[in-house]
Amino acid sequence: MFKIEKVETINKTFRIPVELVSKLQIVAQEQEVSMNSLVVQCCEYALNNLDISN
């Protein structure tokens, strides 16, 4: 059965260097995803692959 799911989100403001935003925009356009989706996926990947060993 089809079930509509809603992901809870929150608005936050981050200051990101202009050059990084430009790179992100290019990738988002090339992959046909929104900037928001790309940034979320990048953050999730970084956190999942973070080396926290000391």
C-alpha positions in Angstrom: 0.0 0.0 0.0 1.2 3.5 -0.8 2.0 5.5 2.3 3.0 9.2 2.3 5.8 9.9 4.7 6.9 13.3 5.8 10.5 13.9 7.0 10.7 16.5 9.8 13.0 19.4 8.9 14.2 22.6 10.6 15.5 25.8 9.1 19.1 26.7 10.0 21.4 29.4 8.6 25.0 28.6 7.8 27.8 30.7 6.4 29.4 28.9 3.6 32.4 30.2 1.5 31.3 31.5 -1.9 33.6 29.2 -3.8 32.2 26.1 -2.0 28.6 27.2 -2.8 29.6 27.6 -6.5 31.0 24.1 -6.5 27.9 22.7 -4.8 25.6 24.5 -7.3 27.5 22.9 -10.2 27.2 19.4 -8.8 23.5 19.9 -7.9 22.7 21.0 -11.4 24.8 18.2 -13.0 23.1 15.6 -10.8 19.6 17.1 -11.1 19.0 17.4 -7.4 18.3 20.4 -5.2 21.1 22.2 -3.4 19.3 21.3 -0.1 19.3 17.6 -1.0 22.9 17.7 -2.0 24.0 19.5 1.2 22.1 17.0 3.3 23.6 14.1 1.5 27.1 15.5 1.8 26.6 16.1 5.6 25.3 12.6 6.1 28.1 11.1 4.2 30.7 13.1 6.1 29.2 12.2 9.5 28.9 8.5 8.5 32.6 8.4 7.4 34.1 10.6 10.1 37.3 9.3 11.7 36.8 10.0 15.4 39.8 8.0 16.5 42.3 9.9 18.6 
